[in-house]
């Protein structure tokens, strides 16, 4: 059990968890009285909660000494994959917790899909740019989603704008799954870039 505590500390998990809790608490405090009706698509507030949670967790995708990580006599791939999945799960759980005690921003299926896609982007960012810049891809995708006008509802439009489509949209779901699988596999196998 001691290795798990050491791993969590070296990956800045307590700080990341505090940041996720702070963002979720702030969103809850600022939106307590805003509409609690069910939604088919995500409220833009949910985009920010998920992206902030994933960005906070992605800071820990690399340790303090990358050379030490690469020379350690343990298998890193399962640990990296579990870490990435856990970051996505915590980001999604934070949004679902806010929804449980406050307004509904999106259905559970959409929260799961979008957190999976965002953590896949963060893992891809860690593998391509390094752990310090892993947050850039999910944040960039968030900016694209919020600032670019809605794309036409073609298959390509639904795949590119996967964050904004309702649950059950096949192209959006497959785009998020592809991001999770490709980003997660590349990060698990190669690790963060130096």
N, C-alpha and C positions, 0 to 999 in steps of 0.2 A: 504493500500500500504506500510505502514511502516514496517509491519511484513515481507514483501518480501525483503526489503532492509536489515533488520536485519538478516534474514535467509541467504541471499547471503553473507553478511559479515562474519557470523559465519561459513559458509562452504567454505570460502576462494575463492569465485567465482571470484572476481577481479584479484587475483593473478593467478588463473588457466587460466582465459581468456587471460591474458597477456602472459602466457607461450605458450598457443596454437597459439596466434598471432605471437609470436616470432619465433616459429618453422616453421610456414607456411611462414613467410617472409624470413627466412633463406633458406628454400628449394626453394622458388621462385627465390631468388637472386642467388643461386648456380646453378640453372638449367634453366635459362632463354632461352638459345639458344639450348637446347637439344631437339631433335626430338618431333614434335608436332603431329605425326600421331596417328590415333586411335589405341587402343590396345584392345585385347580381355581379357587379364589377367592383373593383377597388376604388375607394375614395382616395384622392391623391395623398391624404395624410398617411395612409397605410404604406404608400411607397416609401415615404421618408422614414417611417419607423423600421421597416424591414431593411432598407439600405443602411441606415445608421447602425442597426444591430449587426449586420454582416460586416460592415466596415470596422466596427469596434472589435469584432472577433477575429478579423483577418490579420490584425496586427500580430497575433501570435502564430502565424503560419511559418515563422522562422524563429530559431533560437538566437541566443546572444552571440554564439560562435558557430557559423555555418560549417567551418572546417571540422570542428568537433562533432557536429551532427553527422557529417558524411563519413567520419572514421569510426564512429561508435560501433560496437559489436552487437548491435540489436537491429532488428528489422524495422525500418522506419515506415515502409509503405502502409502497413495496417494502421499504425498510429496516426499518420498523416490523414489517411482516409477517414478514420473515426473522428479526428479533430475537425475536419471540414464538415462532415455530416452533423456533428454536434453544434457547430457554429450556426448552421442553417436551422437546426431544430430549436435552438435557444432564441434566435431572432424571430422565428414564427411563433413560438410559445409566448414571447413577450407581447406580440401583437394580439394573440388570442386571449391573453390574460387581460389586456386593456379592454378588449371587446366584452369579456365576461362581466366586467363591472362598470362598463360605460357604453358608449355608442358602438354600433356595428359598422365597421369600415368595409368588410368584405367577407364572403363566405369562406369557410374553413378550407375548402378545396383550392380556392384561389390563393389563399395565404400559403398553403403548403407548396403549391406550384411555383409561386413567385419567390419564396425563400429558397427553394431548391435551385432555381435558375440564378439567383443572385449569388449564392454561395459557390456555385459552379464558376461564375464569372470571377469571384474573388480568388478561388483556387487557381484559375487560369492566369489571373494577374500575378499571383505569387510565383508561379512557374515561369512566366515570361519576364516579369519586371522586378521580382524580388519581394520579400515579405513586407518591406517598408512601403511599397507602392501597390500592394494587393488591393487596397480599397479603391483604386482609381477606376477599374473596369466597372464594378457595380455602381459607383457614383456617376461615372460617365453614362452608363445605360439609364440611370435614373434621370439625369439631365436630358438625355435624348427623349425619353418617354414623356417628360413633363413639358419640354419646350417645343418639340416638333409637332406640327399639326397631325391629327390622326391619319394613319395610313389607310388606303382603300381596303375593304374587307376581303381581299383575295387571300389565297393560301400564303403567299409571300408576305403580305401585309400582316396577317395574323401571326406568322412566325417571327417577324421582326418586332412587332408590337406585342409580344407575348404577355407582357405585364398587364396590359389594359383590357384583355378580353375575358369574358365570363368563363366560369367553370364549364367543362365539357367541350371547349373549343380544341379540337384535336391538334391543329397546327401549333397553337400556343403551348399546349401541354408537351408535345414532342420537342419543341424548341427549348423549353426549360429543362426537360430530361436530357437532351443532347448537351446542353451547357454543363449540367451537373456531371454527366458521365465523362465528357471530354476533359473538362477542367479538373474534376476530382481525380481522374486517372493520371493525367499528366503531372499534377502536383504530388500525388502519392508516390509515383514511380521516380520522378526526377527531383522532387523537392523544390524549395524556393531557389530562385536564381541568386547568384552572389552579387 
